[in-house]
């Protein structure tokens, strides 16, 4: 059936019936009175706090999301999942059991988080992993041990698709254009639940209903395209109404591909619009003037979709933008909030240098989000918060007064309810816009109301700084979050510099970066920035540095006694711009003597097994497999990594595979050989042998 989005936008909602009691994984004691979300004064904006722990989400709802006017928060999968030694982020997409004790907190903390968010007027949507269970045997975050991936606390071998349903020899998807394989075979070896069976549907609904009983308001369905649309609709039909008396809001992840199509899933909920995010990347990395034809560009219908700029998969595989795109990335989010279309989401998570990299954690359990030390909290940015208020005030008002001033500058109104202009160019721009607004002086929500815009005769002369925006709707706008400027109102004065240093170390020794900027310790090694060893022997870390600034830096090692060892080459130098920058280096290889080789290796692997390159030079580990360089699987089955090596040097190398237990498998054949010259940008093209 169809319900209403507050305020005034239509959304598809699922039918609801009184279905199964809390059958799976036990019943959790409920609070005496379950808090209910009151979103009458809120909008529909979803804050996707991806892989934040429950205590941090509760705090964010209370202190940020509620006051800012967010309508809902999307949280990570709450079930118990695989716990493997590297604590990768994708652990949580390998369910072990349907208990609610996870790497994000206990079941009690989960219930408290839901109540805290409701008290702040914010609905809670969880990530529902219901297509599959874990591919890897082992132990979960609540202590569950699995030795056979087809035998879990909740399911047995008969509950999964078998060779009778899947035509491939190893039961995995080999042809993504074949609907039978996509929906009956295993995604990356993840056991595929037989969702056509009613008892499986009932079991999955019982797991979701357990969350609904705790106050959960809806679900983002992970890997929905791998569940037949009729099966998913049948599961949704078994869901109870929420504690507020509404049908749970369901939105499905239907990743782009030839089959199935997003429209197949409109019967069970809205669909996440990957095309919308692709259009944002194209426009904000090209011409924002192209957005004038956004509605006819192939994006999904507004009434059936949820929009986003990026998510945890697409920021890592390059399909969409990420925080690494700096101001342009933020501007794309501001546009999403300004333009009248589907339910918008704002993504906040952590900074990363390796695609598999774990969130900040202690023994795998995610630590509290403090919006520094690697966390990226876009949801509380001053400009984003201002645009959430702007979005709520504009409501269902139609887009009007569109104006294209250049390929980088556009402006539009919302039928007198608000006006928005953006400049994605590299220099300030001043134009007169027909705003459609009543005459008067308005506060600019982008900088928290610090500046104003005057409208006269419906027109306004507006100066938009480079990589910035101006938006207004109310003369008395009051900033709610980030009002001291810490929320990056207006154009950011800093940009992210990610330092990637190859350095082999002994146990107890860490690598730091120190340099001429205050953010790099001003050459004081006691204030040097410690880099993360998550991708060892690559040490990485993100530092906010001033834009358009030249600086020098160097890497040091510190042992457990605090002894400092400097690398022996001359100081390194770099210059920041207005976009994020990555600085790739190798210990004791000076910039002037270095070049780069991108190793591309085509290799298929089992889940949990990664590919590395190791070789004869120090920057390739000197044949020590412990110091081999991990390659990225972002373009799987091609594994890649840019490596800094000496110029004009001949070296030998080989690829290896390491599984989650650290077992090493060498490729066969003789060692490979490569010779660098005096230029840069070298690339190999190899295939596992």
Helices and strands as residue ranges (DSSP letters): E 2-5, E 9-12, E 46-49, H 54-60, I 61-65, H 66-68, E 72-75, E 80-81, G 89-93, E 95-97, H 107-119, E 123-128, E 138-139, E 145-146, G 157-159, H 179-184, H 198-213, E 218-221, G 224-226, H 229-237, E 249-252, G 262-265, E 270-272, H 274-284, G 288-296, G 302-304, E 305-307, H 314-317, G 323-325, H 327-338, E 343-350, E 361-362, E 365-366, E 375-376, G 378-380, H 382-394, E 400-404, E 409-413, E 419-423, E 429-434, E 440-443, G 445-447, E 452-455, E 459-464, E 468-472, E 494-502, E 510-515, G 518-523, G 525-527, E 529-530, E 532-535, E 538-546, E 550-558, E 564-566, E 572-575, E 581-586, G 591-593, E 594-602, E 610-615, G 618-620, G 625-627, E 629-630, E 632-635, E 638-646, E 650-658, E 664-666, E 672-675, E 682-683, E 686-687
